Amino acid sequence: MAVTIKDVAKKAGVSPSTVSRVLSNHPRISAETSRKVKDIMEQLGYHPNIMAKSLVSKTTNSICIMLPKSAEELFSNFFFMELIRGIVTQASRLGYDVLISSGANEKEEIEGVSRLINGRRVDGVILLYSRQDDPVIDFLHENGHHFVLIGRSEQYPDILSVDNDNVQASYDATKHLISLGHERIGFVSGPPDLVVSKDRLKGYLDALHDSGLEMRPEWIVEGEFLQDSGYRAMSFFMNLPNRPTGLVLIDDVVSFGVLRGLHELKYKVPEDLCLVSFNNIPLSELSTPPLSSIDIGIYNLGYTASQVLIQSIQNNSDKSYQKRQIIPHRLMVRESSMYSISKK
């Protein structure tokens, strides 16, 4: 026979309502009582009826992660895996389950989120990306749903968001190459509809401008967050008559494509081309040569986004704390940029 809430209450010497409050993390329940009741639950093998609990509390204790449209990009990039790990870790600690939603286009994304929220399957949403003029953000904002954006919204600066200062981070990466004497510096960007691409491009351009260096349109290449984008960009750059001596790349995975292409053509890094990238995923330190990269605190981005969203849900408000959370970044200098242009 299944263990009931009354069985737990009887053994713990408390009322069933007290057990219910422990399950809902009620603030009036003391830590000692909560610990005692949870110990009894574990001893008896009690598991709460989530459906019944949801009907009473009008919450689901579940949140949704909205994935990018490209599954290829998602599962070939460690950035998203680490981001999701941070989200799930904090959600689990706070007693929340995580569902995942995606769509082939913006219409399908909205339909998927709408089904989950209006069908009372999740209490809120975390968006893993920040697009310009995003109809998914429009939908969530206009309908008053709980959500957190990992990134920055130009249209809704007052929404809950967790981000890096991507302009400054890109500025720092570019300045690092300039400090080594590089004057011809290229930039490999991401999709132009993403705010992160725009912000990192601005940081690159600001650094060139502040240093009195020339900006050439042919030194800026757009692509996806994929190895192939880096490979194609490398082929383009190395065929220019006046090619860059240093590159700032929007993502480590893109940099791996550049490294692969340079190796095939017998070019050396950093002697022939210095590289600085973003995200500092574990493989960046293990690449050949080890890759200089901006550490943006990927895990902390996800962990903080999960925390902020759940706080918003539990307080039924987003007014009690800072709307925009900025995770610090730092430049990890490794062999791919340890070469001064003055040596040439």
C-alpha positions as CSV (number, residue, x, y, z in Angstrom):
1,M,0.0,0.0,0.0
2,A,1.3,3.5,-0.9
3,V,2.5,5.7,1.9
4,T,0.2,8.7,2.4
5,I,0.7,12.1,3.9
6,K,-1.2,11.0,7.0
7,D,1.3,8.2,7.5
8,V,4.2,10.7,7.4
9,A,2.3,13.1,9.8
10,K,1.6,10.3,12.3
11,K,5.1,9.1,12.5
12,A,6.6,12.6,12.6
13,G,4.1,13.6,15.3
14,V,2.8,16.6,13.4
15,S,-0.5,17.4,11.5
16,P,-1.0,16.6,7.8
17,S,-1.2,20.3,7.1
18,T,2.3,20.7,8.6
19,V,3.6,18.0,6.2
20,S,2.0,19.9,3.3
21,R,3.7,23.1,4.4
22,V,7.0,21.3,4.5
23,L,6.4,20.1,0.9
24,S,5.7,23.6,-0.3
25,N,8.7,25.1,1.6
26,H,6.4,27.3,3.7
27,P,8.5,30.0,5.4
28,R,6.7,29.6,8.8
29,I,8.0,26.0,9.1
30,S,11.1,25.8,11.2
31,A,14.3,24.2,9.8
32,E,14.2,21.6,12.6
33,T,10.6,20.5,11.8
34,S,11.3,20.5,8.0
35,R,14.3,18.4,8.5
36,K,12.4,15.9,10.8
37,V,9.5,15.6,8.4
38,K,11.8,15.1,5.3
39,D,13.7,12.4,7.2
40,I,10.5,10.5,7.9
41,M,9.5,10.9,4.3
42,E,12.7,9.3,3.2
43,Q,12.4,6.5,5.8
44,L,8.9,5.6,4.7
45,G,9.6,6.1,1.0
46,Y,7.0,8.7,0.6
47,H,6.6,10.6,-2.7
48,P,4.2,13.5,-3.0
49,N,1.4,13.4,-5.6
50,I,2.7,16.1,-7.9
51,M,-0.7,16.5,-9.7
52,A,-2.6,16.9,-6.5
53,K,0.0,19.3,-5.1
54,S,-0.2,21.4,-8.3
55,L,-4.0,21.7,-8.1
56,V,-3.8,23.0,-4.5
57,S,-0.8,25.3,-4.9
58,K,-1.7,26.4,-8.5
59,T,2.0,25.8,-9.4
60,T,3.8,23.0,-11.1
61,N,7.3,23.2,-9.6
62,S,8.6,22.9,-13.2
63,I,10.3,25.3,-15.5
64,C,11.0,25.2,-19.2
65,I,14.2,25.7,-21.2
66,M,13.6,27.0,-24.7
67,L,16.3,25.7,-27.0
68,P,17.7,27.4,-30.1
69,K,16.2,26.4,-33.4
70,S,19.3,24.6,-34.6
71,A,19.7,21.2,-32.9
72,E,23.1,20.8,-34.8
73,E,24.4,23.9,-33.1
74,L,23.0,22.9,-29.7
75,F,24.5,19.4,-29.5
76,S,27.9,20.3,-31.1
77,N,28.6,23.2,-28.8
78,F,29.6,22.7,-25.2
79,F,28.4,26.2,-24.3
80,F,24.7,25.0,-24.3
81,M,25.5,21.8,-22.4
82,E,27.2,23.7,-19.6
83,L,24.5,26.4,-19.6
84,I,21.8,23.7,-19.2
85,R,23.9,22.0,-16.4
86,G,23.9,25.2,-14.4
87,I,20.1,25.6,-14.9
88,V,19.3,22.1,-13.9
89,T,21.6,22.1,-10.9
90,Q,20.0,25.1,-9.3
91,A,16.4,24.1,-10.3
92,S,16.9,20.7,-8.7
93,R,18.3,22.3,-5.5
94,L,15.1,24.4,-5.3
95,G,12.8,21.5,-5.9
96,Y,12.0,22.2,-9.5
97,D,11.9,19.9,-12.5
98,V,13.1,21.1,-15.9
99,L,11.3,20.5,-19.3
100,I,12.8,21.3,-22.6
101,S,11.0,22.9,-25.6
102,S,12.1,23.7,-29.1
103,G,10.7,24.5,-32.5
104,A,11.8,24.6,-36.1
105,N,10.7,28.2,-36.4
106,E,9.4,31.1,-34.3
107,K,5.8,30.1,-34.7
108,E,6.5,26.6,-33.4
109,E,8.5,28.0,-30.5
110,I,5.6,30.2,-29.4
111,E,3.1,27.3,-29.8
112,G,5.4,25.0,-27.7
113,V,5.8,27.5,-24.9
114,S,2.1,28.4,-25.0
115,R,1.1,24.7,-24.6
116,L,3.4,24.2,-21.6
117,I,2.4,27.4,-19.8
118,N,-1.3,27.5,-20.6
119,G,-1.6,23.8,-20.1
120,R,-0.2,24.4,-16.5
121,R,2.8,22.1,-17.1
122,V,5.5,24.7,-16.3
123,D,5.6,27.9,-14.2
124,G,8.1,29.8,-16.2
125,V,10.6,29.8,-19.1
126,I,14.3,30.4,-19.6
127,L,15.4,31.5,-23.1
128,L,18.9,30.4,-23.9
129,Y,19.4,33.1,-26.6
130,S,18.8,36.7,-27.3
131,R,17.5,37.6,-30.7
132,Q,16.6,41.0,-32.0
133,D,12.9,41.6,-32.4
134,D,12.0,38.2,-30.9
135,P,8.3,37.2,-31.1
136,V,8.8,34.7,-28.3
137,I,9.8,37.4,-25.9
138,D,6.9,39.5,-27.2
139,F,4.5,36.7,-26.4
140,L,5.9,36.0,-22.9
141,H,6.1,39.7,-22.0
142,E,2.7,40.7,-23.3
143,N,1.0,37.8,-21.5
144,G,2.7,38.4,-18.2
145,H,4.4,35.1,-18.0
146,H,7.4,34.4,-15.8
147,F,10.6,34.2,-17.9
148,V,14.3,35.0,-17.8
149,L,16.4,35.8,-20.8
150,I,20.0,34.7,-21.0
151,G,21.3,37.6,-22.9
152,R,20.0,41.2,-23.5
153,S,16.8,42.5,-25.0
154,E,17.0,45.7,-26.9
155,Q,13.2,46.0,-27.0
156,Y,12.5,45.2,-23.4
157,P,15.4,46.4,-21.2
158,D,13.3,46.0,-18.0
159,I,12.7,42.2,-18.3
160,L,14.6,39.7,-16.1
161,S,17.9,38.8,-17.8
162,V,21.2,37.3,-17.0
163,D,24.2,38.2,-19.3
164,N,27.8,39.2,-19.6
165,D,29.0,42.7,-20.6
166,N,29.7,41.4,-24.1
167,V,30.8,44.7,-25.4
168,Q,33.5,45.1,-22.8
169,A,34.5,41.4,-23.1
170,S,35.1,41.8,-26.8
171,Y,36.9,45.1,-26.2
172,D,39.2,43.3,-23.8
173,A,39.9,40.5,-26.3
174,T,40.7,42.9,-29.1
175,K,42.9,45.1,-26.8
176,H,44.9,42.0,-25.9
177,L,45.9,41.5,-29.5
178,I,46.6,45.2,-29.9
179,S,48.9,45.1,-26.9
180,L,50.9,42.5,-28.7
181,G,51.4,44.9,-31.6
182,H,48.7,43.6,-34.0
183,E,47.2,46.3,-36.2
184,R,45.4,44.1,-38.7
185,I,42.8,42.3,-36.6
186,G,39.8,40.4,-38.0
187,F,36.5,39.4,-36.4
188,V,34.5,36.2,-36.9
189,S,30.9,37.0,-35.7
190,G,27.8,34.9,-35.2
191,P,24.4,35.2,-36.8
192,P,23.5,39.0,-37.2
193,D,20.1,38.6,-35.6
194,L,21.6,37.6,-32.2
195,V,22.2,40.5,-29.8
196,V,25.4,38.8,-28.6
197,S,26.8,39.1,-32.1
198,K,26.0,42.7,-32.2
199,D,27.5,43.5,-28.8
200,R,30.7,41.6,-29.4
201,L,31.1,43.2,-32.8
202,K,30.7,46.6,-31.1
203,G,33.4,45.8,-28.5
204,Y,35.8,44.9,-31.3
205,L,35.1,48.0,-33.3
206,D,35.4,50.2,-30.2
207,A,38.8,48.8,-29.4
208,L,40.0,49.4,-32.9
209,H,38.7,53.0,-32.9
210,D,40.1,53.8,-29.5
211,S,43.5,52.6,-30.6
212,G,43.4,54.5,-33.9
213,L,43.5,51.3,-36.0
214,E,41.9,50.8,-39.4
215,M,38.7,48.8,-39.7
216,R,38.2,47.0,-43.0
217,P,34.8,45.4,-43.9
218,E,36.5,42.4,-45.4
219,W,38.1,41.6,-42.0
220,I,34.6,40.9,-40.5
221,V,32.9,37.6,-41.4
222,E,29.5,36.4,-40.2
223,G,28.7,32.8,-39.5
224,E,27.1,30.3,-37.2
225,F,28.4,28.8,-33.9
226,L,29.8,25.8,-35.7
227,Q,33.3,24.5,-36.6
228,D,32.5,24.8,-40.3
229,S,31.9,28.6,-39.9
230,G,35.4,28.9,-38.5
231,Y,36.9,26.7,-41.2
232,R,35.2,28.8,-44.0
233,A,36.3,32.1,-42.3
234,M,39.9,30.9,-42.1
235,S,39.9,30.1,-45.8
236,F,38.6,33.5,-46.6
237,F,41.0,35.4,-44.4
238,M,44.1,33.5,-45.5
239,N,43.4,34.3,-49.2
240,L,43.2,38.0,-48.7
241,P,46.1,40.0,-50.1
242,N,46.3,42.0,-46.9
243,R,45.2,39.4,-44.4
244,P,44.8,39.9,-40.6
245,T,47.6,38.8,-38.2
246,G,45.1,38.3,-35.4
247,L,41.5,37.2,-35.1
248,V,38.8,37.7,-32.4
249,L,36.3,34.8,-32.7
250,I,32.9,34.8,-31.2
251,D,33.0,31.2,-29.9
252,D,35.5,28.5,-29.1
253,V,33.9,25.9,-31.4
254,V,34.3,28.4,-34.3
255,S,38.0,28.7,-33.3
256,F,38.4,24.9,-33.5
257,G,37.4,25.1,-37.2
258,V,39.9,27.9,-37.7
259,L,42.7,25.8,-36.1
260,R,41.7,22.8,-38.2
261,G,41.9,24.7,-41.4
262,L,45.2,26.4,-40.5
263,H,46.7,23.1,-39.7
264,E,45.7,21.6,-43.1
265,L,47.4,24.6,-44.8
266,K,50.5,24.3,-42.7
267,Y,50.1,27.6,-41.0
268,K,51.2,28.0,-37.4
269,V,49.3,29.5,-34.5
270,P,50.3,31.9,-33.1
271,E,53.3,32.6,-35.4
272,D,51.2,33.1,-38.5
273,L,47.9,34.0,-36.9
274,C,47.0,34.8,-33.3
275,L,43.6,33.8,-32.0
276,V,41.4,35.0,-29.1
277,S,38.0,33.4,-28.6
278,F,35.0,33.3,-26.2
279,N,33.4,30.9,-23.7
280,N,36.5,29.1,-22.4
281,I,34.9,25.7,-22.7
282,P,37.1,22.8,-21.3
283,L,38.4,21.8,-24.7
284,S,39.8,25.2,-25.4
285,E,42.6,24.4,-22.9
286,L,43.2,21.1,-24.6
287,S,43.4,22.2,-28.2
288,T,46.6,22.5,-30.2
289,P,47.8,25.1,-29.3
290,P,45.8,25.9,-26.2
291,L,43.3,28.6,-27.0
292,S,43.2,32.0,-25.4
293,S,39.5,32.6,-24.5
294,I,37.2,34.9,-22.6
295,D,35.8,33.0,-19.7
296,I,32.1,34.2,-19.4
297,G,31.1,31.9,-16.5
298,I,28.8,29.7,-18.6
299,Y,27.7,27.5,-15.6
300,N,27.0,30.7,-13.5
301,L,24.9,32.1,-16.3
302,G,22.6,29.1,-16.2
303,Y,22.6,28.7,-12.4
304,T,21.8,32.4,-11.9
305,A,19.0,32.4,-14.6
306,S,17.4,29.4,-12.9
307,Q,17.6,31.1,-9.5
308,V,16.2,34.4,-10.7
309,L,13.3,32.7,-12.5
310,I,12.3,30.5,-9.5
311,Q,12.5,33.5,-7.2
312,S,10.2,35.4,-9.5
313,I,7.8,32.5,-9.6
314,Q,7.8,32.0,-5.8
315,N,7.4,35.7,-5.1
316,N,5.0,36.1,-8.0
317,S,6.9,39.3,-8.7
318,D,10.1,40.5,-10.4
319,K,10.3,43.8,-8.5
320,S,12.2,42.7,-5.4
321,Y,15.6,42.3,-7.0
322,Q,17.8,43.7,-9.8
323,K,16.3,43.0,-13.2
324,R,19.6,42.6,-15.1
325,Q,22.3,40.3,-13.6
326,I,25.8,40.6,-15.1
327,I,28.2,37.7,-14.8
328,P,31.8,38.8,-14.7
329,H,34.2,37.7,-17.5
330,R,38.0,37.3,-17.6
331,L,40.5,36.7,-20.3
332,M,42.4,33.4,-20.1
333,V,45.6,33.9,-22.0
334,R,47.1,30.8,-23.6
335,E,49.5,29.9,-26.4
336,S,47.2,30.8,-29.3
337,S,47.9,34.5,-28.6
338,M,51.3,34.4,-26.9
339,Y,53.2,36.0,-29.8
340,S,54.1,39.6,-30.2
341,I,53.9,41.0,-33.8
342,S,57.1,42.9,-33.1
343,K,59.0,39.6,-33.5
344,K,58.1,39.4,-37.1
